[in-house]
């Protein structure tokens, strides 16, 4: 048995989960928020209890030390030496990584070179990795890439119809995101696909950030997000796919630069931009109940974009055996799942049990009936356990 830490570092945050491997027992989890501020927030969950502290934390290295010291103080570990490896979520692996990799200087340098493709993520992930390396210099670390699962796509699925030399020279292609989640969902879906030799799965990771993947034989053949997480379906604050000329015209009308409009398309569009209320689906649904017309329009648009991609991927796969709902909205909003199914059920001959669907919030279960030609289920995603698995398998498995 070995203790492995799964890490997801943001620019001012550090999420963590400590596992006993290979049993995958969660020993504790938590987050440090507002790093760099005098009122940073440390939260630790252990034995069904939550510990909160508000205190100054100047940087990620200090956050890591605080977290490790709190694990000792709360008798979760007796010393730093008990942690045998760390696994780090990395959003963008570019063309270089089709699977998780042990951190080396070369891996670190490649991740750094990809910061322009994920400026809010890759730089922050490296800050987290370097903070752990400073505090725990003698243990191995693994980079687990959101894009890796999608590297099995064929050229016609990942290339954009721009001058080919741009694609070659600048590595412009569809990279996707949420790959660790889609991979987990594909593996977990096997229990619903017994007896099917070449399963066809559509996984719907629907949260404030959202993406859909088409999976055949447990490998990704297509995914909705593009060069960056801005592409694909409409999201909480992101536009998803749109006519490229919309950006040029908006820049002209608003007298804004491309960078300014890019930030608006990333942070002020989607559900927030159309509804004018919130990027949180719960707030928009609440406004719908009160008859707010823009909220109704925003959610209709959101649902329609999801249905469009499911239909597209049904064709791409040549059929479908299973549709999986996951992530914050997909797991916890029966009404959203119902709206999506209502939009595709006639074409795809899907039938769900509305009572079971309404009862499933944050829990796994099959919501389709026996009459449905495609199975539909809810599977809560677990990206952290995938990070822990890859870290254990690459660094520790053969040593035990």
C-alpha positions in Angstrom: 0.0 0.0 0.0 1.2 3.5 -0.8 -0.1 7.0 -0.3 -0.5 9.1 -3.5 -1.6 12.7 -3.7 -3.7 13.9 -6.6 -3.3 17.6 -7.3 -5.2 20.2 -9.3 -3.5 23.5 -9.0 -5.0 26.8 -10.2 -3.4 30.2 -10.3 -4.6 31.0 -6.8 -5.9 27.6 -5.6 -4.7 24.1 -4.8 -7.1 21.2 -4.8 -5.9 17.9 -3.4 -7.0 14.4 -2.6 -4.9 11.8 -0.8 -5.4 8.1 -1.7 -4.3 4.8 -0.3 -3.2 2.9 -3.4 -3.9 0.5 -5.0 -7.1 0.2 -3.0 -8.2 3.7 -4.1 -9.4 4.6 -0.6 -9.7 8.3 -0.1 -8.0 9.3 3.1 -8.7 13.0 2.9 -9.4 15.9 0.4 -9.4 19.6 0.5 -8.6 22.9 -1.2 -6.5 26.0 -0.5 -8.2 29.1 -2.0 -7.1 32.7 -2.5 -3.4 31.9 -2.4 -1.4 35.1 -2.3 -3.9 36.9 -0.1 -4.0 37.6 3.7 -7.4 35.9 3.9 -6.6 32.7 2.1 -9.0 29.8 2.9 -7.8 26.3 3.8 -10.4 23.5 3.8 -9.7 19.9 4.8 -12.3 17.1 4.7 -11.6 14.0 6.8 -13.8 11.4 8.6 -17.0 13.3 7.5 -15.7 16.4 9.2 -14.7 19.7 7.6 -11.9 21.9 8.9 -11.7 25.5 7.8 -8.9 28.1 8.4 -8.5 31.6 7.2 -5.0 32.9 7.2 -2.3 34.6 5.1 -0.7 32.3 2.5 1.8 34.1 0.3 2.4 31.4 -2.4 1.8 27.8 -3.5 4.9 26.5 -1.7 3.5 27.9 1.6 0.1 26.3 0.7 1.7 22.9 0.2 3.5 23.1 3.5 0.4 24.2 5.3 -1.6 21.3 3.7 1.1 18.7 4.6 1.4 20.0 8.2 -2.3 19.8 8.6 -2.3 16.2 7.5 0.2 15.5 10.3 -1.7 17.6 12.8 -4.9 15.7 12.1 -3.2 12.3 12.2 -3.8 11.5 8.6 -0.1 11.0 8.1 2.7 10.8 10.6 5.4 12.4 8.4 6.0 13.7 4.9 7.7 10.5 4.0 4.4 8.6 4.0 3.5 10.3 0.7 5.2 8.3 -2.0 4.2 10.2 -5.2 2.2 13.1 -6.5 0.0 13.2 -9.6 -0.7 16.6 -11.3 -3.6 17.5 -13.6 -2.3 19.3 -16.7 -4.9 20.7 -19.0 -2.9 20.9 -22.2 -0.5 18.3 -23.4 -0.5 19.4 -27.0 0.8 17.0 -29.7 3.4 15.6 -27.3 1.4 13.4 -24.9 -1.0 10.7 -25.6 -0.8 9.3 -22.1 0.3 10.3 -18.6 4.1 10.9 -18.2 6.6 10.9 -15.3 7.8 14.4 -14.8 11.2 15.1 -16.2 12.9 18.3 -17.2 11.8 17.6 -20.8 8.2 17.0 -19.8 8.2 20.2 -17.7 9.6 22.2 -20.6 7.0 20.9 -23.0 4.2 21.8 -20.6 5.6 25.3 -20.3 5.9 25.6 -24.1 2.1 24.9 -24.3 1.1 27.7 -21.9 -0.2 29.9 -24.9 -2.8 27.1 -25.6 -4.0 27.1 -22.0 -2.7 30.3 -20.3 -5.0 30.0 -17.3 -4.2 26.4 -16.7 -0.8 25.1 -17.7 1.1 27.9 -16.0 -0.8 27.3 -12.8 -0.3 23.5 -12.9 3.4 24.1 -13.2 3.4 26.4 -10.2 1.7 23.6 -8.2 4.1 21.0 -9.4 7.1 23.1 -8.6 5.7 23.9 -5.1 5.4 20.2 -4.3 8.9 19.5 -5.8 10.3 22.2 -3.4 8.7 20.7 -0.3 8.9 17.0 -1.4 12.1 16.9 -3.6 12.8 13.2 -3.3 9.5 11.7 -4.5 8.3 11.1 -8.1 5.6 13.1 -9.8 3.4 12.3 -12.8 1.7 14.7 -15.3 -1.8 13.6 -16.2 -3.1 15.4 -19.3 -6.7 16.4 -20.0 -5.9 16.2 -23.8 -4.2 12.8 -23.8 -7.4 10.7 -24.2 -8.4 12.6 -27.3 -5.1 12.0 -29.1 -6.6 8.8 -30.7 -8.7 11.0 -33.0 -8.1 10.7 -36.7 -6.9 13.6 -38.8 -10.3 14.4 -40.3 -11.7 14.6 -36.8 -9.0 16.9 -35.3 -7.9 19.1 -38.2 -9.5 22.5 -38.9 -10.1 23.6 -42.5 -7.5 26.4 -42.5 -4.3 26.5 -44.7 -2.6 23.3 -44.0 0.8 24.9 -43.4 -0.8 26.7 -40.4 -1.8 23.4 -38.9 1.7 22.0 -39.4 3.7 25.0 -38.4 1.7 26.0 -35.3 0.3 22.7 -34.2 -3.3 24.0 -34.7 -5.8 21.2 -34.2 -8.7 20.0 -32.0 -7.1 19.0 -28.7 -10.3 18.8 -26.6 -10.3 18.9 -22.8 -11.9 16.9 -19.9 -10.2 13.9 -21.4 -9.4 12.4 -17.9 -13.1 12.6 -17.1 -14.2 11.1 -20.5 -11.7 8.3 -20.1 -13.0 7.5 -16.6 -16.6 7.5 -17.8 -15.7 5.2 -20.7 -14.0 2.7 -18.3 -16.9 2.8 -15.8 -19.5 2.4 -18.5 -18.3 -1.2 -19.2 -20.8 -2.6 -16.7 -23.6 -1.3 -18.9 -22.2 -2.8 -22.1 -21.7 -6.5 -21.3 -21.9 -8.7 -24.4 -21.3 -5.8 -26.8 -18.0 -6.4 -28.7 -17.4 -2.9 -30.1 -19.2 -0.5 -27.9 -20.2 3.0 -29.1 -20.5 5.5 -26.3 -21.4 9.2 -26.1 -20.1 10.8 -22.9 -21.6 14.1 -21.8 -19.4 16.0 -19.3 -21.8 18.9 -18.6 -20.8 21.4 -16.0 -20.0 25.1 -16.1 -17.3 23.9 -18.5 -18.8 21.3 -20.8 -17.7 18.8 -23.5 -19.1 15.8 -25.3 -17.1 12.9 -26.7 -17.7 10.1 -29.1 -16.0 6.9 -28.0 -15.7 3.6 -29.8 -14.0 0.5 -28.3 -13.2 2.8 -25.3 -11.1 5.1 -27.5 -12.0 8.7 -28.3 -12.9 9.3 -32.0 -14.3 12.8 -31.6 -14.7 15.5 -29.0 -16.5 18.9 -28.9 -13.9 21.3 -27.4 -11.4 22.6 -29.9 -7.9 24.2 -29.9 -8.9 25.6 -26.5 -11.8 24.9 -24.1 -13.7 27.8 -25.8 -14.9 25.5 -28.5 -17.8 23.0 -28.6 -21.1 23.3 -26.9 -22.3 26.5 -25.2 -21.2 26.6 -21.5 -21.6 28.7 -18.4 -19.6 31.6 -19.7 -18.1 30.3 -23.0 -19.7 30.6 -26.4 -18.8 27.2 -27.7 -18.6 26.9 -31.5 -19.7 29.9 -33.6 -19.1 31.6 -37.0 -15.6 33.0 -36.8 -16.8 36.2 -38.4 -18.9 36.9 -35.3 -15.7 37.9 -33.5 -14.5 40.3 -36.2 -18.0 41.9 -36.4 -18.3 42.2 -32.6 -14.8 43.8 -32.4 -15.9 46.3 -35.1 -19.2 47.2 -33.4 -17.8 47.4 -29.9 -14.5 49.0 -30.9 -12.6 46.2 -29.0 -9.5 44.3 -29.8 -9.5 40.6 -30.7 -8.0 39.8 -27.3 -10.7 41.8 -25.5 -13.5 40.1 -27.4 -11.8 36.7 -26.9 -12.0 37.3 -23.1 -15.7 38.3 -23.5 -16.4 35.1 -25.4 -14.6 33.1 -22.7 -15.9 34.8 -19.5 -19.1 36.7 -20.3 -20.9 34.6 -22.8 -22.7 31.3 -22.7 -25.5 31.0 -20.1 -24.4 34.2 -18.4 -24.3 36.2 -21.6 -27.6 35.1 -23.1 -29.6 35.0 -19.8 -28.0 38.1 -18.3 -28.5 36.4 -14.9 -25.8 33.9 -14.1 -23.4 31.3 -15.4 -24.8 28.9 -12.8 -27.5 26.6 -14.3 -29.4 26.5 -11.0 -29.9 30.3 -11.1 -31.0 30.2 -14.7 -33.4 27.3 -14.0 -34.8 29.2 -11.1 -35.4 32.3 -13.3 -37.1 30.0 -15.9 -39.6 29.0 -13.2 -40.4 32.7 -12.8 -41.0 33.1 -16.5 -37.8 35.0 -17.3 -37.7 35.1 -21.1 -34.0 35.5 -21.5 -33.4 32.6 -19.1 -35.8 30.4 -21.1 -34.0 31.4 -24.3 -30.5 30.8 -22.8 -31.4 27.3 -21.6 -33.1 26.4 -24.9 -30.0 27.3 -26.7 -27.8 25.4 -24.2 -30.0 22.2 -24.6 -30.1 22.6 -28.4 -26.3 22.7 -28.7 -25.9 19.6 -26.6 -28.6 17.8 -28.6 -26.8 18.8 -31.9 -23.6 17.3 -30.8 -25.2 14.1 -29.5 -26.9 13.7 -32.9 -23.6 14.4 -34.8 -21.8 11.8 -32.7 -24.5 9.3 -33.2 -23.8 9.6 -36.9 -20.0 9.7 -36.5 -20.2 6.4 -34.5 -22.7 4.7 -36.8 -25.1 4.3 -33.9 -24.8 4.4 -30.1 -25.1 1.8 -27.3 -24.9 4.1 -24.3 -25.2 7.8 -23.5 -23.5 8.9 -20.2 -24.3 12.1 -18.3 -21.8 13.4 -15.8 -20.2 16.4 -14.1 -22.0 19.1 -12.1 -25.1 19.6 -14.2 -25.1 16.2 -15.8 -25.0 14.4 -12.4 -27.2 16.7 -10.4 -29.9 18.2 -12.7 -32.6 15.8 -13.6 -34.5 18.5 -15.4 -31.6 19.3 -17.7 -31.2 15.6 -18.5 -34.9 15.4 -19.2 -34.7 18.4 -21.6 -31.8 16.9 -23.5 -33.6 13.5 -23.8 -36.7 15.2 -25.0 -34.7 16.8 -27.7 -33.3 13.6 -29.1 -35.7 10.8 -28.0 -37.8 10.7 -31.2 -34.8 10.5 -33.5 -32.7 8.1 -31.4 -35.7 6.1 -30.1 -34.7 6.7 -26.4 -37.1 6.2 -23.5 -36.2 7.0 -19.9 -37.8 6.3 -16.6 -38.8 9.8 -15.4 -39.2 8.7 -11.8 -35.7 7.2 -11.6 -34.2 10.2 -13.5 -35.8 12.6 -11.0 -34.4 10.6 -8.0 -30.8 10.6 -9.3 -28.8 13.5 -8.0 -25.1 12.9 -7.6 -25.5 9.2 -7.8 -24.9 6.6 -10.4 -27.7 4.7 -12.2 -29.4 3.6 -15.4 -32.3 6.0 -16.3 -33.4 4.4 -19.6 -36.1 1.8 -19.8 -35.9 -1.7 -21.3 -37.8 -0.4 -24.4 -35.1 2.2 -25.1 -32.9 1.4 -28.1 -30.0 3.3 -26.5 -29.1 2.9 -22.8 -28.8 6.1 -20.8 -27.0 6.4 -17.5 -25.6 8.8 -15.0 -22.0 8.2 -13.7 -20.4 10.7 -11.3 -17.0 11.5 -12.7 -13.8 11.0 -10.8 -10.8 12.7 -12.4 -8.8 12.5 -9.2 -8.8 8.7 -9.0 -7.6 8.6 -12.6 -4.7 10.8 -11.6 -3.9 8.6 -8.6 -4.2 5.4 -10.8 -1.8 6.6 -13.4 0.6 8.0 -10.8 0.7 4.6 -8.9 1.0 2.6 -12.1 3.9 4.6 -13.5 5.9 5.1 -10.3 5.0 2.6 -7.6 3.2 -0.5 -8.9 6.3 -2.5 -9.9 8.1 -1.6 -6.6 5.5 -3.3 -4.4 
